[in-house]
């Protein structure tokens, strides 16, 4: 449920069943000051102050109350005692008057005594219990989630009888109040309530229209010693689902009697606050949901910081000079004044002084301000690109510029060519000494975002191959070697030190790099066909846009490796170690991760076809908008696993150990296999998983609510205390399954097979059991069936 409300208002909701109807109760508490000119106070103070002042009492239970009532969280104070050590306390409000005499012990040093007589009554207090009614066995069995047959709504009111108005459902606007003896300093307090009215709207699932929910000011809390009041507005709306899952959005607003807003206004606010692009920004604009003619103590300060004293002094000096210049200009002949006006340099800039600081936008101005800033930024970017293109063209045409410098960047930065060009223009002092290392660092991370480096000529490749082999023969390191575009295919580079080597567009077909060290190397656009990298250290390597076919990464280390748009076909990552790699839009075909260790992986928009993660140890792996085709996680040890908007049809998780996992938000698990798996704290809520196999699986604290498990195989599955609310198990096979304590409220079990199922203490209220088979052969001791599902219309 999406909640939209003013920042000053609180919200409390409660679902309950009354008279056979599921209902949503909404309470909107609003704290105000308690004085002659009341103001609204922020929600933060409300929730900070309420537990302290109310002690063990609850601010509100969220039920829609039938009668107007008021409550007082207060104390009597010794400072107001008479000569007999007695203090007279009382309140007059809304036609009710309640006064008490409180005696203070003469010898004690108590400064105040709590006044419990003005506080809420307990649930089982006789005055309230009389309205609750009594359960009998038949009614409890017929509707165990509702209230007793003789229940009266008056039970929802919690104030003592002398603090209720049974003839009023809501307090009128701006009621006066008077309080005596409940403030440590003031013997008398009086004023009027802030004239506020609550508005509430809901949007139901599958609809876009606002549905109003009538709200009433039915409860007022007074906190005299804190000079605060809490106005609680109540409303109620019927539900289609007992847990309010049919409510998509709930919006609250405040109005005054003389400033009511239209449904069109609130529909526009809903649209703005539901827009994924700008919803967060519009949520800061309270004016859309608050009355403009009510002052609020939650008003945000002016965001523009004050200028420093020296700047203010210079601004005043500049303003004085400007006024003097204007006076002199007015005294000049018209022709001279016109000439002066055309001269550049007028204003603060000509004086070398900063102008006034630009005013920052207020919260209400943020959306239009952001839109304007975005337009300016887009224009600036377009101009910068145009200027850059023109500059490259102009630079290429300049005499003396080496021909090797291209207007498009390719390969590693050519710092030597740049320095030669700068020497020709006598501008070498413009390049700091650390420029080369910084440019190289940038290149290592972003080589995939520039034009591809060209393959080296056959002669250059042959020369580089000889150089590499010669260095290896004498045991020299190849760290930092520039092998860009070089053909290194078929070379034996086992154990070679290639740290930070530059090998963009290199051909490594059939190259043996087992146990080699390639940390920090650039392998962007490299060709790795049948390349042997078993046991190699590829930490921090950049493999983006590389083409890897039949390559072996067995036992390799790829921590923090960068792989953007990399293609892996039939590659072997068995027993490899990957921790926090940067994997973006890669293609994985028939890859093997048998026994691999995978930690902190986030994969977005990637395709796995025939991938095998069997026996892998996975810690924190998230796949968003990915496609897993015939992918196996059999026997994997998984903790922290998430599939979001991902298709994992026919994926195999059989015999896997899975803890803290979620398969949600549009994830598809058609015919996925979890046979024999151990699932702990797994969330399949609303997953689309027809034909899912959970045969002999064991689940602990798992949620299948709203999931589609039509035709699923749950034979022999142990699903203790599973949440299966509204789960679609039509045509599913639950033969010999163990569903002890599971919640299947509203589940669809049409044509399901239930022979031998253990339904001890399971909840099947409102479950659809049409044509279910074997129910008479299931164990149904203490199974809860009521309320029964309603017949289809």
N, C-alpha and C positions, 0 to 999 in steps of 0.2 A: 504494500500500500504506500503510495506516494503522498507525503504530508506536505501541504502548503499552508503557511500561516504567517501572521505578523511575528516579528522577533520579540515583541513584548508579551505575547500570549503563550500560555502553556497549553498542553493538551493531554488528556487522559481518555483512553478508550477501553471499553469492556464489551465482550460478546456474552450474551446470555439468552436463555431460552425461556419464553414466557407465553403461556396459553398456546403451546404447540408451535410457536413461531420463533425462529432465530432472529435475534436483534443485535444491533450495534449501538451501545450507549456512548455518547461523546460528551465529555466535560471540558470546558475551556476556562481555566482559572486565569484571572487578570489581576495583578496586584496594583493598588493605587495608594497614594499618600492619604493619610487620615487627618485632614485639616480643612480650613475654610476654602482653600483653592486647590482642590485635589488634582493630582497629576498621575499619569500612568507610570509605573515602575517596571524595569526590565525583568524578563523571565529569569535571568541568572539570580537576581536577588530573591525572587520568589522561591526557587528551589533551594537556595542556601538558607533562607530564613525559616521556611516552613518546618523542617525537621527540628530546628532548635526551639521554636516557639510552641509547636504543637505537642512536643514531647512524644508520648506514645500514640497519639491520635493520628489518623490518616486524613490528609487534606480532603480527599474525595474518592469515592469508590467507582465513579463513572456511570452509575445507574441514573436513568432519567427520573427525577423525583416528582411526585404528584403535587406536593405542597411547597409553598415558599417557606423558607426557614433561615435562621441566622444562628451563628455560633460565635463564641467569644473565647479567645485564648488570652487569659489575663490573670493578674494577681491583685490582691488587696495589699495596700501599702501602709506601713506603720506611720509614715509621715502624715497621713490624713486621719489618724485616730483622735477620738475625743478624750476627755479626762478619764473616762472609764475604760480606756484602751480598746475601744470599739471603732471600727471603720465602716461607714455606710458606702456600699458599692451598688451600682445598678446601671441599667441601660434602658433607653426608650427608643424604639425603632419600629417603624411600619405598623403602628397601632398596638404594639406589644410593649409591656413595661415589666421589668424584672428587677427587684431590689433585694439585697441581702445585708445583714449586719454581721460583720466578721470580728470576732474577739481575738485580740493578740494576748498571749501570755505576758503577764507583767514582768516577770523576771527574765524571760528569754530575750535574746538579742536578734530575733528574726526581723528582717526588714520587710519581708513580704510573704504572703500566703497564697498559694495557687488556688484558683477558683474553678474547681472541677465541675461545679453545678452548671456552668455555662458551656461545657464541652460536650462532644458527641456521646450518645448512649452506646453501650456495647451491643454487639449483635444479639446476644442472648438476654439482654435486659428485659424484664417483664413487659415494659411498655412497648417494646419493639417486637418481642417474641409473639405477642398476641396477634400480630398481623401476619406472622410467617405461616401459621397453620401447622398441621401435623401430617406426617407421612403414614400411609398404610401400605401393606405389602403389595396390594394390587396396583395402586397408583405409582409406587416406586418402581415396580417392574414395567409398567406401561411407559413411563417417561422419566427415567432416572436422571436426566440432565436438566430438567426444568425445576420448577418449584412445586410445593404441595398443592393439591387441588384447591384448598381454601386460602391460598396465598393472596395477600392484599398488597398493592403497590406502596401503601403507606409505610411498609417495612423499609423501603429505600430511603425514607427520611430518617436522619440520625439525631436531630436536635431534640431536646426535651420538649414536651407538649406546649409549655408556655413560651417557647421560642419558635413556634410554627404558626402560620396562618392557613387554616384548613379551607378557608374560602378563597385563597389566592393560589394560583399555579406559578406566578412569577411576581417579583417585587416591581412596583411601578418605578418610573424614571425619577432620578434625583431625590430619593427619599431623605428627609432630615433624620439625624440621629443625635442622641445626647448620651454621654457616658460620664459616670461619677465614680471617683475613687480608684481608678484602675491605671493611673499613670504615676510614676514616682515623684513627679514635680507638680503636675497640674491636677487640681482637685476636680475640675470640670473640663470636659471636652465636648465640642459640638461642631456640627457641620452638615453637609449634604453629600450623598454619594455622587460620584461622577456619573452623568447620564450616558450610559453606554448600552448598546444592544449588540448581541452576538449574532453572527451569520455563519451558517455551515452549509457546505455543498459536497455532494459525493458524485463521482463518476464511476459507473459500474463497468466491469470487464466487458469488452465488446461494444462499448458505447463511447461517444465523444461528448455527449450532452451533459450539462450540469443538472443535478437533481437537488433541489433545496431540502435541507433538513431543519425544521423549525427549532429554534433555540430559545430557552427561557432563562432569565436570571432567577434561579430558584434557591441559590445559597449565597449568603454573604458571611464571610469570616471577618471578625474584628480583632485586631491586635493592638490594643490601645497604648501599651507601654512602648511599642515600636512605631507608633503612629502610622500604621499600615492597615489596609483592608484588602481582602481578596474577594473579588466578584467572580462567582462560578456560574457559567452558563451551561445549561444541559439540553441535550437533544437525543433523539432516538430514531433509527431507521431500520426497517426489516431487512433481513439478509436471505440470500439464497443458499449460502454455505455457513456452517456453524462457526467457522474460523475467520469469517469476513474475507475470504480469498476472492470473493466476487466483487470486492471494492477495489478499483484500480487507483483512485485518487480521492483524497479528502482535503478540502480547503476550508480554512477558517478566516473570518474577518471581523472587524469591529466597526460599528457605526454609531452615530448619535441620532436622536429622534428627528432632528431637523436636517440631517444629511444622509439620506438613504441612497444607495447606488443600485443601478439596474443589473439585470441578469447579463446583459450584453457586456457591461464593464467587467464582471467577474469571469465571463467566458474568455475575454481578451487576456485577463491576468493569467488564467489557467493556461492558455496557449503560450504565453511568454515564458511561464515558469516550467513548462513541459518541453520546451525547445532544448534539445541536448547541447546545442552550440552556445546558447546564452542564458540558460536557466539559472546558473549559479550567480550571474551578474544581476539578473532581475530579482533574485531572492533577497538582495540587499536593499531593495526599494520598498520600504514599509508603507510608503504613502499610498500604494495601490490597495492596501488592505486595512488602512487605519483612517480614522476621521481626521480631516485637516483642521477642524476647529477645537481640538482637544490637545492641550499641552502634554508633553511626555518627558519624563525624567530620563528616558533612554535616548534622547536626541544625541546624534553624533557630533563631535566638535568639528570646527572648521579644519579641513585637512591641510590647508596651506600653512606651513610653518612660518613663524615670525622671522623677519630678516634680522641679521645681526646689527648691533648698534652702529658699527662703522659704516655698514652699507646704507643704513637709514640716513646717517649724517651726510654721506656723499650724495645720496639721492636728493636730500633737501638742498644741498649746495648746488647740484646740477639744475634743480627746478628753479632756484633763485637766479642762476645765470641765464636760464632759458627765458624767464620773465623779463629780465633786463634786456636781453637781445631782442625780444619781441617789442619791447617799448621803443628801443632804438630804431628798429625796422619801421615801426609805425610813424616815427618822426622823419624818416627819409623821404626824398622825392619818390614818386611812383616808379619811375624807370629804374632807379637804384635798388629799390626794394624787390622788383621783379628779378633783377640780375642776381641778387643775394639769395633769393628763394631757389634758384636753379643750382646753387653751389652744393656739392656733396659734403657730408660730414656734419649735418645738423643733428642735434640730440645728444643723448648720453654717450653713444659710441664715439663721437668726435672728441669728447672730453676724456676718453679712456676710462670711463666708469661703467660699472654694470648697471643695467636698467632694473626696474622693479622685477622681483621674482614672479613668474607666471602663477596665477591662481590655480590650485589643484581642484579637480571636480569634486562635488559632493556626491554622496552615494546615489542620490536620485538622478544625477547627471551621468553616471558611469556608462550606461549602454550607448547613449548618443556620443559620448566622449570616445569610447572605445571604437565605435564605428568610424568616427572621424579620423582617429589615429591610425586605424587599419588602412583606410583609404590613402592617407598621407604616406604610410610605410610602403604600400604597394606602388605608389607613384615614384617614391624615392628609389625603390629597387629597380623599377623599369628604367629610370634615368641612369642609375649606376651601371646597369647592364649595357645600355646604349653607349655610355661614355667609355666603358671598358672595351667594347668591340671596336669603337673608333680609335682608342689608344693603341690596341693591338695592331690594327691596320696601319696606323701612323708609324708605330715602332718598326714594323717589318719593312717599311719603305725607307727608313733612315739609312744613310750611308754609314758604313763602319760597323753595322750590326752583324755579328757572325751569322752565316747562313744556317748553322745548325740549330738556331733558336727558332722554334715554330710558334705561331700564335696559339696553337692548341698544346696544352701540356701533355707530354708523354714520358713515361718512365721516371726514373729517379731525377731529382733536381740537378740540373747541370750548373753547379755553382762556379765551375772554372770558366765556362762561357760567359756567365754573368759578370764575373770579376774582370775578364778581358774587356767586356763592353764598357764597364765602369772606368777601367783604367784609360780607355780611349777618350772618355769624356772627363777624366780627372775627377772622378766622384767616388773613389774607393772608400773615402772616409764616411760615406753614407751607410756602409754595410758593417754592422757590429761583428766582432769575431765569432760570436756563437751562432751566426745566421745559418751556417751549413748544418750544424747539428739539429737546429730547430726545424729547418726545412725537411731534413731526413725523417725526423720524428713524425711530422705531419704526413709525409708521403707513406710511411709504414702503415698508418692508420687509414688513410683515405685514397690509396692508389686505385681502388676500384671505382672511384668517382671521377676519374679523369680519363682522357683518351688512352686506348690500349698501347702499351709499348710494342714496337715493331720487332718481329723476329730478327735475330742477327744474321748476317750473311754467312754463307758456308765457310768462308775464310776466317771470319771472326770467331765462329763456333769452334773451328778446328784449333785455332790458336788458344782459345780459352780452355778447351779440353786438355791440351798439352800442359797448360799452366796448372790446371787443377791436379792432374795426375802427377806432375813433377813435385808439387807441394806435398801431396799425400805421401809420395815415396820417401820424402825426407822428414815426414812427421810434422809438417808445418800446419798451422791452423788456417782455415778458410773463413774465419769469422769476418763479417762485414764485406765479403767479396761481392763485387758487382758482376753478376752473371745474368743480367737482364737479357731476355730473348735468346739465350744460349741453348744449343742442343746438347743436353747432357744424357741423352738416352743411352741405356745399356751400360753406363759406367758403374764400377764397383766403388761406392762411397760409404761402405760400412764403417760406422764409428766416427765418421768425419765430423769435425767441428765447424758447423755452418751457422753459428750464431749470428743473427742480424744480417745474414746474407740477402742480397737483392736478386731475386730470381723471378721477377715478373715475366710472364709469357715464356718462361723456360720450358723446354721439352724434357720431361723426366720419364719418358716411356721406358719401362723395363729397368729403370735405375734401382740399384740396391742401396738403400739408405737405412738398413737395419742398425739399430742402436746409435744412429747419428743424432747429433744435437743441433736442432734447428730453431731454438728459442728466438722469438722476435724476427724470424725470417719473413720475407715478403714472397709469397707464392701466388700472388694474384694472377689470374688467367693462365696459370701453369697447367701443363698437361701431365696427368699422373695416371697413365694407363699401365696396369700391371706393375706399378711401382711398389717396392718392398720397403715399408716403414715400420716393421715390427720392432717394438721396443724403443722407437725413436722418441725424443723429447720435442714436441711441437708446441710447447707452451708459448702463448702470446703470438703465435704465427698468424699471418693473414692469408687465408686460403680462399678469399672471395673470388667468385667467377672462375674458380679452377674447375677443370673437368677431370673427374676421378673415376676411372673404370677399372674394376677388378684389382684395385689397390689394396694392400694389406696394411692396416693400422693396428694389428694385433698387439695388445700390450702397450700401445703407444700412449703418451701423455699429451692431451690436448687442452689443458687448462687455459681458460681465457682466450682460446683461439677465436679468430673472427672468420666467419663463413657467411658471406652474403651472396645469394644467388649461385651457390656452389652446387655442382651436380655430383652425386655419389651413386654409382651404379655397381652393384655386386661387390661392394667394398666390405672388408672384414675388420670390425672394430672389437672383436672378442677380447675381453679382459682389458680393454682400453680404459683410461681414466679421463673423464671430461668433467671439469668443474667450472661453472660460470662461463661457458663459451658464449660468444655472440653469434647466434644462429638466426639468419633472416632469409626467408623465401628460398630455402634450399630444396633440392629434389633428392629424395632418398628412395632408391629402387633396389629391392632385394639385398639390403644391407644387413649385416649380422653384428649384434651387440651382445653376444653370448657371454654371460659372466662379467660384463662391463660394469664399471662404477660411474654412475651419472649423478652429479650433484648440481643443484641450482640451475636447471635448464628451463628457459622460456622460449617456446617455439611458436611463431605466428605465421599463418598463411603458408604452411609447408605440407608437402605430400609424402607420405610413407606408403610404399607399395611392396608388400611381401617382406617387410622388415621383421627381424627376429630379435627380441630383447629377452629371450628365455634365460632364466637364471641371473639376470642382471640385478644389481643392487642400486635402487633408485631413491634418491633423497631430494625432494622438491623438484618436481617436473611439471610444467604447465604447458598445455597445448591449446592455442586459441585459433579458431577458424582453420584448423588443419584437417587433413584427410588421411585416415589410417585404413588402408585396404589390405585385408588379409594379414594384419600385423599381429605378432605373437608376443605376449608377456608371460608365457607359461613358466610357472615356478619362480617368478621374479619376487624379490624382496623389496616392497615399495612402501615408502612413508612420505606423505606429502605429494599428492598426485591430483592433477586437475585437467579435465577436458571441458572446454567451453566452446560452444558453437562449433563443435568438431564432429565429423562423421567417422565413426569407428565400427562400421558394419563388419560382422564376422571376425572381429578382433578376438584373440584368445588370451584369457587371463586364468586359465585352468591351473589349479594347484598353487596359485600365487598367494602371497601374504600381503594384503593391502591395508594400510592404516592411514586414516585422515585423507580421504580422497573425495573428489566431487566430480560427478558426471552430469552437468547441468547446463542451463541456458541454451536450449536448442540442440544439445548433443544427441546424436543418433547412435544407438547400439544394436541395430538390427542383427539378430542371431548371434550376438556376442556370447562368448563362452566363459563362464566363471565357475565351471564345474569343479568341486573340491576346493575352491578358494576360501581363504579366511579373510573376512572383511570386517574391519573395525572402524566405526565412525565414518562410514561411506555414505555420501549423499547422492541419491539418484533422483532427487525431486524433479518432477516434470520431464524426466528423460524419455526419449522416444526409443523404446527397446522391444519391439515385437519379436517374439521368438527367442528372447533372452534365456540362456541356460544357467541355472543356479543349482543344478543337481548336486546333492550332497555338500553344498556350500555351507559355511558357518558364518553367521553375521552377528555383530554386536553393535548396538546403537546405530543402526542403519536406517535411512529414511528413503522410502520409495514413494512418497506421497505424490499424487497427480501424475505419476509415471504411466506410460503405456507399456504394459507387459502382456499384451494379447498373445495367446499361444505359447506363453513362456513355460519352460521346464523347471519346476521347483521340486521335483521328486526327491524326497529324503533330505531336503534343505532344512537347516536349523535356523529359524528366524526369530529368536527370542526377543520380545519387546520391540519388534520392528514397527516403524511407522509406515503404514500403507493406506493413508487417508486418500480416498477417491482414486486409488490405484486401479487401473483397468486390467483385470486379470481374466478377461473373457477368454474361454477356451484354454485356459492355462491348466497345467497338470501339477496339482499339489499333493499327489498321492504320497502318503507317509511323511509329509512335511511336518515340522515341529514349529508351531506358531504360538507357543505359550506367551500370554500377555501381549500379543501383538495388537496393534490398533488398525482395524480395517474399516473404520467408519466411512460409509459411503462408497466402499470399494465395489467394483463391478466383477462379480464372480459368475456371470452368465455362462452356462455350459462348462464351468470349471469342474475338474475332477478332484474330489475331496476325500476319497476313501482312505481311511487310516490316518488322516490328518489330525494332529493334536491341537485342538482349539481351546485348551484349558485357560480360562480367564481372558480369552481373547475378546476384543470388542468388535462386533459386527453390526452395530447400530446403523440403520439406513443402508445396509449393504444390499446389493442387487444379486439375488440368488436364483433367478429364473433358470430352470432346467439344469441346475447344478447337479452333478452326479456324485453318488457315494456319500452324501452328507449324513445319511443314517448310519454309515459305518465310520464316521469321524468321532473323535472324543470331544464332547461338547459340555463337560461339567463346568459350571460357573461361567459359561459363555454368555456374554451380554448381547441380546438381539434387539433391544428397544432403544429408541423408537424405530419402528420398521420403516423401510423405504416406501415412499409414496408411489402409487401407481403412475405410470407414464400417462401424460395427458393425451 
